[in-house]
Amino acid sequence: MSADKDFVIKVKEILEEVRPMLLSHGGDLDLVEVTEDKIVRVRLKGACGSCPMSTFTIKMGVEKALKDKLPEVKAVESVV
């Protein structure tokens, strides 16, 4: 199951705010899913997809940005 549409729209808007940082490093991301229990799953692409610091990018970049604006987000997970 996925989260309600309004919540997903908010997640997408925040990811668009994060995207320029990723692009500046040769990477990007795709939103894969927002679960009903508010876990956001993303796929890193480009340089970010193969970077050894990708876990840091997910937790301290993407997850932090989402939780700052949407505290109900439980976690951000990277999928292959």
Secondary structure, DSSP 8 states (H G I E B T S, - for coil): -B--HHHHHHHHHHHHHHHHHHHTTTEEEEEEEEBTTSEEEEEEEEHHHH-TTHHHIIIIIIIHHHHHH-TT--EEEE--
